[in-house]
Amino acid sequence: MKAVIQRVSNASVTVDNELKGSAEKGFLVLLGVEKGDDYADAEILAAKVANLRVFSDENDKMNLSVLDINGDILVISNFTLCADHKKGNRPSFTGAAAPETANMLYEYFVAELKRCGVKRVEKGVFGGDMAVSLLNDGPVTIILDTATWIKKEK
């Protein structure tokens, strides 16, 4: 499971000009679910995101988590994070999980963020043609991949 985490002042997602989700100070998370990912991936990634210390403390050091600042998280499904671009110029997406599995793990990841203590978690529309807006704060952008912590065949 892969995630691009962007620290934001605000973010929102619309589908057909209708607001579907938003976040104020906190994170925008783009989430890619790969073949072989499971509940353990979602659990470890949610805990890492919730506890990622990239917000400034009173000494202006990145030492606080989204939990510490009572921040929001907007989660957007993004299968293109699973692109294989080793050959040629057209990426292959065969490494992405099947839509049914990906949606199940996407929803589970959102639930895990809440279980970790994030009070406001909103999301986009799985598989939808979404317009995502954000004001990146910093900019701070972190890429996480559960393959770093969980060793398994993919």
SEMI-659597 format. One record per atom (N, C-alpha, C): residue in three letters; z, x, y. Coordinates in pm, whole numbers, padded with zeros to 5 digits, always signed. Atoms other than C-alpha are relative to their C-alpha. Layout:
residues N
ALAZXY/...
end
This chain:
residues 154
MET+00000+00086-00117/MET+00000+00000+00000/MET+00000+00090+00122/LYS+00014-00080-00121/LYS-00102+00139+00336/LYS+00032-00084+00122/ALA-00030+00070-00124/ALA+00017+00052+00683/ALA-00024+00093+00118/VAL+00008-00066-00129/VAL-00073+00154+01034/VAL+00099-00074+00089/ILE-00105+00060-00083/ILE+00231+00093+01254/ILE-00020+00046+00142/GLN+00016-00032-00140/GLN+00182+00077+01627/GLN+00119-00058+00077/ARG-00108+00047-00086/ARG+00476+00058+01866/ARG-00065-00071+00118/VAL+00065+00081-00103/VAL+00387-00217+02111/VAL+00100-00058+00100/SER-00074+00079-00100/SER+00508-00374+02431/SER-00022-00147-00028/ASN+00031+00135+00047/ASN+00334-00689+02307/ASN-00127+00005-00082/ALA+00119+00011+00084/ALA+00071-00793+02055/ALA-00018-00147-00036/SER+00028+00137+00042/SER-00099-01114+01950/SER-00124-00004-00086/VAL+00117+00022+00084/VAL-00353-01248+01705/VAL-00046-00144+00018/THR+00059+00133-00012/THR-00589-01539+01752/THR-00112-00015-00103/VAL+00112+00037+00087/VAL-00832-01716+01521/VAL-00065-00121+00066/ASP+00073+00107-00069/ASP-01099-01935+01682/ASP+00070-00039+00130/ASN-00066+00016-00130/ASN-00922-01890+02017/ASN+00135-00072-00007/GLU-00133+00061+00017/GLU-00596-02032+01873/GLU+00100+00108-00036/LEU-00105-00099+00027/LEU-00283-01816+01888/LEU+00065-00030-00134/LYS-00059+00015+00133/LYS-00157-01759+01533/LYS+00130+00078-00015/GLY-00122-00080+00010/GLY+00112-01495+01587/GLY+00009+00095+00117/SER-00020-00093-00111/SER+00264-01264+01845/SER+00128+00079-00021/ALA-00121-00082+00000/ALA+00525-00997+01902/ALA+00019+00053+00141/GLU-00032-00068-00124/GLU+00698-00870+02208/GLU+00036+00143-00039/LYS-00035-00140+00029/LYS+00862-00524+02204/LYS+00030+00015-00149/GLY-00018-00022+00143/GLY+00835-00397+01849/GLY-00121+00067-00060/PHE+00111-00060+00073/PHE+00555-00324+01603/PHE-00113-00099-00024/LEU+00116+00064+00062/LEU+00205-00431+01518/LEU-00024+00079-00127/VAL+00023-00066+00129/VAL+00155-00354+01148/VAL-00129-00051-00059/LEU+00121+00030+00075/LEU-00190-00343+00991/LEU+00029+00038-00143/LEU-00041-00020+00139/LEU-00134-00378+00615/LEU-00119-00008-00094/GLY+00104-00002+00102/GLY-00376-00278+00339/GLY+00064+00005-00138/VAL-00054+00006+00136/VAL-00298-00372-00021/VAL-00108+00052-00096/GLU+00094-00065+00091/GLU-00461-00155-00287/GLU+00020-00047-00143/LYS-00013+00027+00143/LYS-00530-00212-00656/LYS+00117+00081-00052/GLY-00115-00069+00057/GLY-00217-00122-00848/GLY+00128-00015+00080/ASP-00121+00024-00079/ASP+00023-00210-00565/ASP+00078-00115-00061/ASP-00085+00105+00056/ASP+00318-00426-00664/ASP+00118-00026+00093/TYR-00116+00037-00083/TYR+00647-00568-00536/TYR+00078+00123+00046/ALA-00073-00122-00038/ALA+00806-00221-00535/ALA-00064+00066+00122/ASP+00068-00056-00117/ASP+00542-00100-00289/ASP+00039-00078+00126/ALA-00034+00083-00115/ALA+00612-00393-00057/ALA+00145+00021+00043/GLU-00142-00019-00032/GLU+00988-00340-00078/GLU+00025+00133+00068/ILE-00024-00132-00058/ILE+00983+00033-00006/ILE-00067+00012+00137/LEU+00070-00007-00128/LEU+00727-00005+00273/LEU+00071-00083+00106/ALA-00072+00085-00096/ALA+00916-00291+00441/ALA+00128+00069+00047/ALA-00123-00071-00038/ALA+01240-00090+00434/ALA-00031+00117+00092/LYS+00039-00114-00083/LYS+01062+00214+00579/LYS-00039-00047+00140/VAL+00043+00053-00130/VAL+00902+00008+00859/VAL+00121-00050+00080/ALA-00117+00056-00070/ALA+01226-00174+00946/ALA+00092+00109+00052/ASN-00094-00107-00037/ASN+01418+00154+00967/ASN-00066+00119+00069/LEU+00073-00108-00064/LEU+01148+00374+01126/LEU+00052+00020+00143/ARG-00066-00026-00129/ARG+01317+00537+01427/ARG-00098+00061+00099/VAL+00099-00045-00098/VAL+01052+00554+01699/VAL+00020-00065+00138/PHE-00032+00058-00130/PHE+01218+00366+01986/PHE+00104+00087+00069/SER-00085-00090-00077/SER+01397+00553+02263/SER+00144-00049+00010/ASP-00141+00028-00020/ASP+01774+00573+02279/ASP+00037+00029+00146/GLU-00046-00021-00138/GLU+01987+00623+02594/GLU-00033+00140+00052/ASN+00038-00135-00039/ASN+01885+00993+02596/ASN-00152+00021-00003/ASP+00146-00001+00003/ASP+01514+00905+02580/ASP-00055+00076-00121/LYS+00046-00060+00127/LYS+01488+01038+02221/LYS-00039-00114-00094/MET+00041+00102+00098/MET+01301+00843+01954/MET+00102+00002-00113/ASN-00112-00002+00092/ASN+01613+00758+01760/ASN+00042-00141-00045/LEU-00037+00138+00032/LEU+01622+00376+01730/LEU-00110-00068-00081/SER+00095+00076+00082/SER+01459+00143+01480/SER-00028-00136+00065/VAL+00030+00136-00047/VAL+01305-00199+01536/VAL+00123-00090-00022/LEU-00125+00075+00023/LEU+01632-00334+01390/LEU+00099+00026+00112/ASP-00096-00037-00105/ASP+01838-00143+01648/ASP-00032-00067+00134/ILE+00037+00059-00129/ILE+01640-00289+01940/ILE-00023-00150-00011/ASN+00025+00142+00025/ASN+01615-00638+01784/ASN-00145-00035+00035/GLY+00141+00016-00032/GLY+01237-00603+01806/GLY-00073-00094-00094/ASP+00088+00089+00077/ASP+00954-00816+01674/ASP-00098+00082-00081/ILE+00109-00061+00076/ILE+00691-00735+01414/ILE-00109-00105-00023/LEU+00118+00081+00031/LEU+00341-00882+01391/LEU-00075+00073-00110/VAL+00066-00060+00117/VAL+00179-00817+01051/VAL-00138-00061-00017/ILE+00139+00042+00016/ILE-00198-00833+01009/ILE-00054+00059-00130/SER+00063-00052+00122/SER-00369-00807+00669/SER-00129+00072+00038/ASN+00117-00080-00037/ASN-00641-00541+00679/ASN-00048+00079-00121/PHE+00048-00065+00123/PHE-00826-00458+00356/PHE-00081+00126+00032/THR+00082-00117-00032/THR-01039-00202+00543/THR+00082+00130+00001/LEU-00083-00120+00013/LEU-00742+00038+00532/LEU-00017+00063-00138/CYS+00018-00048+00138/CYS-00828+00072+00162/CYS-00139+00059-00022/ALA+00138-00049+00011/ALA-01177+00206+00237/ALA-00005+00138-00065/ASP+00031-00130+00058/ASP-01314+00490+00030/ASP-00127+00048+00072/HIS+00112-00050-00080/HIS-01540+00698+00251/HIS-00038+00143-00039/LYS+00028-00135+00048/LYS-01581+01009+00036/LYS-00149+00029-00006/LYS+00144-00021+00014/LYS-01954+00958-00019/LYS-00075-00084+00103/GLY+00087+00073-00091/GLY-02211+00860+00239/GLY+00071-00048+00125/ASN-00052+00052-00126/ASN-02154+00669+00559/ASN+00042-00145-00007/ARG-00040+00140+00016/ARG-02092+00322+00421/ARG+00123-00003-00090/PRO-00121+00000+00082/PRO-01733+00276+00304/PRO-00006-00101-00113/SER-00015+00090+00114/SER-01653+00119-00030/SER+00141-00059+00005/PHE-00131+00067-00004/PHE-01371-00132-00053/PHE+00046-00041-00139/THR-00035+00034+00137/THR-01344-00143-00432/THR+00146+00035-00032/GLY-00141-00036+00022/GLY-00994+00011-00405/GLY+00097-00104+00053/ALA-00087+00106-00052/ALA-00860-00296-00226/ALA+00037-00096-00113/ALA-00046+00098+00100/ALA-00657-00542-00433/ALA-00082-00128+00012/ALA+00066+00130-00001/ALA-00815-00873-00530/ALA+00071-00090+00101/PRO-00060+00081-00106/PRO-00757-01133-00256/PRO+00127-00076-00041/GLU-00119+00076+00042/GLU-00507-01340-00460/GLU+00122+00092-00006/THR-00109-00098+00011/THR-00293-01034-00535/THR+00038+00053+00138/ALA-00026-00054-00134/ALA-00330-00894-00183/ALA+00077-00100+00085/ASN-00070+00101-00080/ASN-00222-01222-00022/ASN+00144-00017-00047/MET-00135+00013+00055/MET+00078-01253-00254/MET+00088+00116+00049/LEU-00079-00116-00041/LEU+00193-00898-00170/LEU+00015+00008+00152/TYR-00009+00011-00146/TYR+00119-00948+00202/TYR+00115-00094+00037/GLU-00107+00097-00027/GLU+00344-01255+00205/GLU+00136+00056-00042/TYR-00124-00061+00047/TYR+00607-01068+00004/TYR+00048+00108+00097/PHE-00034-00102-00099/PHE+00598-00777+00251/PHE+00062-00064+00125/VAL-00054+00072-00116/VAL+00656-01020+00541/VAL+00142-00049-00030/ALA-00132+00047+00041/ALA+00950-01175+00352/ALA+00099+00115-00011/GLU-00087-00118+00013/GLU+01090-00828+00278/GLU+00044+00052+00136/LEU-00039-00041-00136/LEU+01084-00736+00648/LEU+00115-00087+00050/LYS-00107+00092-00041/LYS+01296-01045+00714/LYS+00128+00029-00078/ARG-00118-00031+00082/ARG+01527-00958+00423/ARG+00067+00129+00048/CYS-00054-00126-00053/CYS+01568-00611+00577/CYS+00073-00021+00133/GLY-00075+00030-00122/GLY+01703-00782+00890/GLY-00083-00018+00126/VAL+00084+00023-00118/VAL+01403-00812+01122/VAL+00000-00150+00027/LYS-00020+00142-00029/LYS+01471-01141+01297/LYS-00130-00076+00027/ARG+00125+00070-00033/ARG+01120-01222+01424/ARG-00118+00077-00058/VAL+00119-00055+00063/VAL+00824-01147+01198/VAL-00106-00108+00002/GLU+00111+00094-00002/GLU+00494-01319+01263/GLU-00119+00067-00067/LYS+00113-00054+00075/LYS+00159-01278+01094/LYS-00130-00064+00045/GLY+00132+00054-00023/GLY-00211-01333+01118/GLY-00037-00097-00110/VAL+00052+00090+00103/VAL-00429-01543+00890/VAL-00067+00086-00106/PHE+00054-00085+00106/PHE-00494-01370+00559/PHE-00148-00032-00023/GLY+00143+00016+00023/GLY-00868-01315+00516/GLY-00076-00061+00116/GLY+00064+00063-00115/GLY-00938-01467+00857/GLY-00073+00100+00088/ASP+00069-00080-00101/ASP-01170-01339+01126/ASP+00088-00003+00124/MET-00105+00001-00101/MET-00895-01240+01367/MET-00035+00088+00119/ALA+00008-00083-00122/ALA-00891-01111+01724/ALA+00143+00045+00029/VAL-00133-00057-00018/VAL-00594-00878+01764/VAL+00005+00071+00135/SER-00021-00066-00129/SER-00468-00773+02108/SER+00134+00069-00003/LEU-00128-00068-00007/LEU-00199-00519+02177/LEU+00006+00089+00123/LEU-00027-00101-00101/LEU-00044-00306+02445/LEU+00084+00105-00070/ASN-00065-00107+00074/ASN+00038+00015+02261/ASN+00097+00071+00092/ASP-00106-00063-00079/ASP+00363+00168+02386/ASP+00012+00145-00041/GLY-00016-00143+00026/GLY+00351+00546+02405/GLY-00125+00081+00028/PRO+00012+00077+00125/PRO+00111+00542+02232/PRO+00075+00067-00115/VAL-00064-00045+00123/VAL+00308+00570+01911/VAL-00070-00074-00113/THR+00070+00056+00115/THR+00103+00516+01595/THR+00035+00085-00122/ILE-00044-00066+00122/ILE+00234+00602+01247/ILE-00078-00060-00118/ILE+00069+00046+00121/ILE+00041+00583+00919/ILE+00093+00024-00118/LEU-00084-00010+00119/LEU+00242+00512+00604/LEU-00080-00042-00123/ASP+00068+00031+00125/ASP+00121+00505+00244/ASP+00105+00011-00111/THR-00103-00004+00104/THR+00350+00413-00046/THR-00032+00100-00109/ALA+00034-00104+00098/ALA+00160+00660-00264/ALA+00078+00128+00028/THR-00082-00114-00037/THR+00368+00919-00076/THR+00135-00004-00072/TRP-00134+00015+00058/TRP+00689+00779-00230/TRP-00003-00049-00144/ILE+00009+00057+00134/ILE+00571+00602-00545/ILE-00118+00064-00071/LYS+00108-00064+00076/LYS+00370+00802-00798/LYS-00043-00092-00114/LYS+00053+00086+00106/LYS+00146+00585-01015/LYS-00151+00007+00001/GLU+00146+00007+00008/GLU-00210+00536-01128/GLU-00048-00113+00089/LYS+00059+00107-00084/LYS-00420+00341-00879/LYS-00137-00033-00049/
end
